Amino acid sequence: MEFIDYYKILELDKSASESEIKKAYRKLARKYHPDLNPNDVTAKKKFQQINEANEVLSHPENRKKYDKYGKDWKQAEHFEKAGQQRQQGAPFQSRQNNAGEGQNEDFSDFFESMFGGAQGARHSHHPKYRGQDFNAELHLDLKEVYTSHKRTLTVNGKNIRLTIPAGVENGQSIKISGHGGEGMNGGPKGDLFITFFISNHTKFKRDGNNLYSTVDLNLYTAVLGGEITVDTFDGQVKLNVKPGTANETKVKLKGKGFPVYKKENEFGDLYITYRLTTPVNLSEKEKELFTELSKLDKNEK
């Protein structure tokens, strides 16, 4: 199997933090996503490599195995078990060379870690291998991940019933243990990694658990103050506007943001920005009143 440098694929150093890996994956997944690159075979292949790299590096245990065993990281458990058996077994015996003289010839480190030296090689004819991990994508709308719900997925001809927790983020991956490929020689099954791609067709902008929106505010209410009704993600609420509210004033509605992932009854905040609107199509009476106001303002100055 050819070695694939997952760090290079995600354009990262080997010392990258979990947050840096997550950020790099989201950036590249958006760039090379098939929906944004139709009929581009190269982009599709790159997208698959990015998902594979994220599958390994975003999971601490997988990353640890990859850093140690490289392309053979999926067989890490077998290598370590075989190594333990070698340490507990008889020491390596010398072999005869062509001249008939005794000579100690060490097996390669890889061979010893895999089969435990000569003794391990004699007893490990059928090593157990863990099954291949599967990757799947699930495309959802932002409204669908506001509440937890159940979904049935079909992966490799099998139906899998799972609960999608509220608050999952775009580009986030979750692991479904034991739903990957079959193991070899009685080895355990692989896992299924599902990556979420969430589109937003609402007027709210999401940033983590917080939501942002812009609300039109008429000049009269901005000057005199009053009560207005605004939309939140799950309904409407009434807000009191202070007299003399300026354009682009921001207000925070605590707990009216997006659900916090896997934390029941916890929500982010909703930030609203007021956008003042100028009255148009004024009547003659309204024009007269604005003229009077203008004169009063000049007299006060």
C-alpha positions as CSV (number, residue, x, y, z in Angstrom):
1,M,0.0,0.0,0.0
2,E,1.4,3.4,-1.0
3,F,2.1,5.8,1.9
4,I,-0.2,8.8,2.0
5,D,0.9,11.9,3.9
6,Y,-2.3,13.0,5.6
7,Y,-0.6,16.1,7.1
8,K,0.5,17.2,3.6
9,I,-3.0,16.6,2.2
10,L,-4.5,19.0,4.9
11,E,-1.6,21.4,4.3
12,L,-0.5,21.0,8.0
13,D,2.6,20.4,10.0
14,K,2.8,17.2,12.1
15,S,2.6,19.3,15.2
16,A,-0.8,20.7,14.2
17,S,-3.4,21.0,17.0
18,E,-6.9,19.5,16.9
19,S,-8.4,22.9,16.2
20,E,-6.0,23.6,13.4
21,I,-6.9,20.2,11.8
22,K,-10.6,20.9,12.1
23,K,-10.1,24.4,10.6
24,A,-8.0,23.1,7.7
25,Y,-10.4,20.3,6.9
26,R,-13.4,22.6,6.8
27,K,-11.6,25.0,4.5
28,L,-10.4,22.4,2.0
29,A,-13.7,20.4,2.2
30,R,-15.6,23.5,1.1
31,K,-13.0,24.2,-1.6
32,Y,-13.1,20.8,-3.2
33,H,-16.7,19.7,-2.5
34,P,-18.2,17.9,-5.5
35,D,-21.2,20.3,-5.5
36,L,-18.9,23.2,-6.1
37,N,-16.8,21.4,-8.7
38,P,-19.2,19.4,-10.9
39,N,-17.5,17.2,-13.5
40,D,-14.1,17.8,-12.0
41,V,-12.6,14.4,-11.4
42,T,-9.5,15.9,-9.8
43,A,-11.5,17.8,-7.2
44,K,-13.5,14.7,-6.4
45,K,-10.4,12.7,-5.8
46,K,-8.9,15.5,-3.7
47,F,-12.1,15.7,-1.7
48,Q,-12.0,12.0,-0.9
49,Q,-8.4,12.3,0.2
50,I,-9.3,15.2,2.4
51,N,-12.0,13.2,4.1
52,E,-9.7,10.2,4.6
53,A,-7.0,12.5,6.1
54,N,-9.5,14.1,8.5
55,E,-10.9,10.6,9.4
56,V,-7.5,9.7,10.7
57,L,-6.0,13.0,12.1
58,S,-9.2,14.3,13.8
59,H,-9.4,11.3,16.0
60,P,-6.7,11.2,18.7
61,E,-6.3,7.4,18.8
62,N,-6.2,7.1,15.0
63,R,-3.7,9.9,14.7
64,K,-1.5,8.3,17.4
65,K,-1.5,5.0,15.4
66,Y,-0.8,6.8,12.1
67,D,2.1,8.7,13.6
68,K,3.6,5.4,14.8
69,Y,2.8,3.0,12.0
70,G,2.2,5.2,8.9
71,K,0.2,3.5,6.2
72,D,-0.3,0.4,8.4
73,W,-2.0,2.3,11.2
74,K,-5.2,0.2,10.8
75,Q,-3.3,-2.9,11.9
76,A,-1.8,-1.1,15.0
77,E,-3.6,-3.4,17.5
78,H,-2.3,-6.5,15.7
79,F,1.3,-5.2,15.6
80,E,1.2,-4.3,19.3
81,K,-0.3,-7.6,20.3
82,A,2.2,-9.5,18.2
83,G,5.0,-7.5,19.8
84,Q,3.8,-8.5,23.3
85,Q,3.7,-12.1,22.3
86,R,7.2,-11.9,21.0
87,Q,8.4,-10.4,24.3
88,Q,6.7,-13.2,26.3
89,G,8.0,-16.0,24.0
90,A,11.4,-17.6,23.5
91,P,14.3,-15.4,22.3
92,F,15.2,-15.3,18.7
93,Q,17.4,-18.2,17.6
94,S,20.4,-18.0,15.3
95,R,20.2,-19.4,11.7
96,Q,22.8,-21.0,9.5
97,N,24.2,-19.1,6.5
98,N,25.2,-20.7,3.2
99,A,28.7,-21.5,4.5
100,G,27.2,-23.4,7.5
101,E,28.5,-20.9,10.1
102,G,26.1,-19.7,12.8
103,Q,25.2,-16.1,12.5
104,N,22.6,-13.9,14.3
105,E,20.4,-12.2,11.8
106,D,17.8,-9.8,13.1
107,F,14.5,-9.6,11.5
108,S,13.5,-6.1,10.4
109,D,11.8,-3.9,12.9
110,F,8.6,-4.0,10.9
111,F,8.7,-7.8,10.6
112,E,9.3,-8.3,14.3
113,S,6.5,-5.9,15.3
114,M,4.2,-7.6,12.9
115,F,5.0,-11.3,13.7
116,G,7.1,-11.2,16.8
117,G,10.3,-12.4,15.3
118,A,11.0,-16.0,14.1
119,Q,8.9,-17.6,16.8
120,G,6.0,-15.3,16.1
121,A,6.2,-16.0,12.4
122,R,5.7,-19.7,13.0
123,H,2.6,-19.2,15.1
124,S,0.9,-16.2,13.3
125,H,-0.2,-17.7,10.0
126,H,-3.7,-16.1,10.3
127,P,-3.4,-12.7,12.0
128,K,-6.7,-10.9,12.7
129,Y,-7.2,-7.6,10.9
130,R,-9.6,-4.9,11.7
131,G,-12.1,-4.1,9.0
132,Q,-11.9,-1.0,6.8
133,D,-13.5,2.2,8.0
134,F,-16.3,3.6,5.8
135,N,-17.0,7.3,5.1
136,A,-20.4,8.7,4.3
137,E,-21.8,12.2,3.8
138,L,-25.1,13.5,5.0
139,H,-26.4,16.8,3.6
140,L,-28.9,18.6,5.8
141,D,-30.5,22.1,6.1
142,L,-29.8,24.3,9.1
143,K,-33.4,23.9,10.2
144,E,-33.0,20.1,10.4
145,V,-30.2,20.3,13.0
146,Y,-32.0,22.7,15.3
147,T,-33.6,19.8,17.0
148,S,-32.4,16.2,17.5
149,H,-34.0,13.7,15.2
150,K,-33.7,10.2,13.9
151,R,-32.6,9.3,10.4
152,T,-32.1,6.1,8.5
153,L,-29.0,5.9,6.2
154,T,-28.2,3.2,3.7
155,V,-24.5,2.4,3.6
156,N,-23.2,-0.5,1.5
157,G,-26.7,-1.9,1.2
158,K,-27.4,-1.8,5.0
159,N,-29.9,0.4,6.7
160,I,-28.5,2.2,9.8
161,R,-30.8,4.0,12.2
162,L,-29.2,6.8,14.0
163,T,-30.0,9.9,16.1
164,I,-28.6,13.2,14.8
165,P,-28.0,15.4,17.9
166,A,-29.1,19.0,17.7
167,G,-26.3,21.5,17.1
168,V,-24.1,19.5,14.8
169,E,-21.9,21.8,12.7
170,N,-21.1,22.0,9.0
171,G,-18.1,19.8,8.3
172,Q,-18.3,17.9,11.6
173,S,-17.8,14.1,11.6
174,I,-19.2,11.5,14.0
175,K,-18.2,7.9,14.4
176,I,-20.7,5.0,14.4
177,S,-18.7,2.1,15.9
178,G,-18.8,-1.3,14.3
179,H,-20.6,-0.3,11.1
180,G,-17.6,-0.4,8.8
181,G,-16.1,-3.2,6.8
182,E,-15.9,-6.8,8.0
183,G,-12.7,-7.8,9.7
184,M,-10.4,-10.5,8.4
185,N,-9.8,-13.8,10.1
186,G,-12.2,-12.9,12.9
187,G,-10.9,-9.4,13.4
188,P,-13.3,-6.6,14.6
189,K,-15.4,-4.6,12.2
190,G,-14.3,-1.1,11.1
191,D,-16.2,2.1,12.0
192,L,-18.5,4.4,10.0
193,F,-17.6,8.1,9.9
194,I,-20.4,10.4,8.9
195,T,-19.5,14.0,7.8
196,F,-22.3,16.6,7.9
197,F,-22.7,19.2,5.2
198,I,-25.2,21.8,6.4
199,S,-26.7,24.4,4.1
200,N,-28.3,27.6,5.4
201,H,-31.4,29.0,3.7
202,T,-32.5,31.1,6.6
203,K,-32.0,34.8,7.3
204,F,-29.8,33.9,10.3
205,K,-26.1,33.6,10.1
206,R,-24.6,30.9,12.3
207,D,-21.3,31.1,14.0
208,G,-20.8,28.2,16.4
209,N,-23.7,28.3,18.8
210,N,-24.6,32.0,18.2
211,L,-26.9,33.4,15.6
212,Y,-26.9,36.8,13.9
213,S,-29.6,38.7,12.1
214,T,-30.5,42.2,10.9
215,V,-33.8,43.8,11.7
216,D,-35.3,46.9,10.0
217,L,-36.2,49.7,12.4
218,N,-38.2,52.7,11.2
219,L,-37.1,56.2,12.0
220,Y,-40.0,57.0,14.3
221,T,-39.4,54.1,16.6
222,A,-35.7,54.7,16.6
223,V,-36.2,58.3,17.7
224,L,-39.1,57.9,20.1
225,G,-38.6,54.3,21.2
226,G,-41.3,51.7,21.3
227,E,-42.0,48.0,21.1
228,I,-41.3,45.8,18.0
229,T,-41.7,42.1,17.2
230,V,-38.6,40.3,15.8
231,D,-38.1,36.8,14.5
232,T,-35.9,34.2,16.3
233,F,-35.1,30.8,15.0
234,D,-38.0,29.2,16.7
235,G,-40.6,31.9,16.8
236,Q,-41.2,35.6,17.5
237,V,-40.4,37.8,20.5
238,K,-41.2,41.4,21.5
239,L,-38.4,43.9,22.1
240,N,-38.4,47.3,23.7
241,V,-36.5,49.8,21.6
242,K,-34.9,52.7,23.6
243,P,-35.5,56.2,22.4
244,G,-32.7,57.6,20.3
245,T,-31.5,54.2,19.1
246,A,-28.8,54.7,16.5
247,N,-28.3,52.8,13.2
248,E,-26.4,49.5,13.5
249,T,-27.1,49.3,17.2
250,K,-26.7,45.7,18.4
251,V,-28.8,43.9,21.0
252,K,-28.3,40.4,22.5
253,L,-31.1,37.9,23.1
254,K,-29.6,35.5,25.6
255,G,-30.4,31.8,25.0
256,K,-32.1,32.5,21.6
257,G,-29.2,31.1,19.5
258,F,-28.4,27.6,18.3
259,P,-28.5,24.5,20.5
260,V,-25.1,23.5,22.0
261,Y,-24.1,20.1,20.7
262,K,-24.9,17.2,23.1
263,K,-25.8,19.6,25.9
264,E,-29.5,19.4,26.5
265,N,-31.4,22.7,27.0
266,E,-28.2,24.8,26.4
267,F,-28.3,27.4,23.7
268,G,-26.1,30.1,22.3
269,D,-27.3,33.8,21.9
270,L,-29.0,35.7,19.1
271,Y,-27.4,39.0,18.2
272,I,-29.7,41.5,16.3
273,T,-28.4,44.5,14.5
274,Y,-30.9,47.4,13.9
275,R,-30.9,48.9,10.4
276,L,-32.7,52.2,10.3
277,T,-35.1,52.8,7.4
278,T,-35.8,56.2,5.9
279,P,-39.5,57.0,5.4
280,V,-40.5,57.4,1.7
281,N,-43.6,58.7,-0.2
282,L,-44.3,61.3,2.5
283,S,-47.6,63.1,2.5
284,E,-47.7,66.9,2.5
285,K,-48.5,66.9,6.2
286,E,-45.5,64.7,7.0
287,K,-43.3,66.9,5.0
288,E,-44.5,70.0,6.9
289,L,-43.8,68.3,10.2
290,F,-40.3,67.3,9.2
291,T,-39.7,70.9,8.0
292,E,-40.8,72.1,11.5
293,L,-38.5,69.6,13.2
294,S,-35.7,70.8,11.0
295,K,-36.3,74.4,12.0
296,L,-36.4,73.5,15.6
297,D,-33.2,71.7,15.4
298,K,-31.5,74.7,13.7
299,N,-32.8,77.1,16.3
300,E,-31.5,74.9,19.2
301,K,-28.0,75.0,17.6
